[in-house]
Amino acid sequence: MKAAAGPARPFPWADAMAFGLGLLRLSPADFWSMTPRELERAWSAFHPARPAVPTRGELDALMNLFPDKEMQ
């Protein structure tokens, strides 16, 4: 995993508890016994990760394969 750019943000406890206790309907004991990785995996089932942004090299390759055409 890469560290996020910019200043650190506090952990979103309200969102995590609403998700675990509300949406997933976990008992408090089950919620608080989850590891951060388990919570993240459960969250990802509802919010899939976005695809990675292409690198400059990948973008250049695509631009060579599919060049813009002049409008007539």
C-alpha positions in Angstrom: 0.0 0.0 0.0 1.1 3.5 -0.7 0.9 6.3 1.9 -1.7 8.9 1.0 -0.4 12.3 0.0 -1.1 15.3 2.1 -1.8 15.7 5.8 -3.0 12.7 7.9 -6.7 12.7 8.5 -8.2 11.2 11.7 -9.8 7.8 11.4 -13.5 8.1 10.4 -14.9 6.3 13.5 -18.4 7.5 13.0 -18.5 6.1 9.4 -16.8 2.8 10.5 -19.3 2.3 13.3 -22.3 3.2 11.1 -21.1 0.7 8.5 -20.3 -2.2 10.9 -23.0 -1.7 13.5 -25.7 -0.3 11.2 -25.3 -1.7 7.7 -23.6 -5.0 8.5 -25.6 -5.3 11.8 -22.6 -6.7 13.7 -22.9 -7.0 17.4 -20.6 -4.5 19.2 -18.4 -7.4 20.3 -18.0 -8.6 16.8 -17.4 -5.1 15.4 -14.7 -4.3 18.0 -13.0 -7.6 17.5 -12.5 -7.0 13.8 -9.1 -6.1 12.6 -8.7 -3.0 10.4 -8.0 -5.3 7.4 -11.2 -7.3 8.0 -13.2 -4.0 8.2 -11.6 -2.8 5.0 -12.4 -6.0 3.2 -16.0 -5.9 4.3 -16.2 -2.2 3.2 -14.7 -3.0 -0.2 -17.6 -5.4 -1.0 -19.8 -2.3 -0.9 -17.4 0.2 -2.3 -15.1 -1.5 -4.9 -11.7 0.2 -5.5 -11.3 2.4 -8.5 -9.0 1.2 -11.2 -5.5 2.7 -11.0 -4.7 5.7 -13.1 -2.5 4.8 -16.1 1.1 5.7 -16.0 2.6 8.2 -18.5 4.1 5.3 -20.5 0.7 3.5 -20.7 -1.0 6.7 -21.7 1.6 7.3 -24.4 1.2 3.7 -25.7 -2.6 4.2 -25.9 -2.2 7.5 -27.7 0.1 5.8 -30.3 -2.4 3.0 -30.8 -5.4 5.3 -31.0 -4.3 8.7 -32.3 -6.7 11.6 -32.5 -8.0 12.3 -36.0 -8.5 15.7 -37.5 -12.1 16.7 -37.8 -13.0 17.6 -41.4 
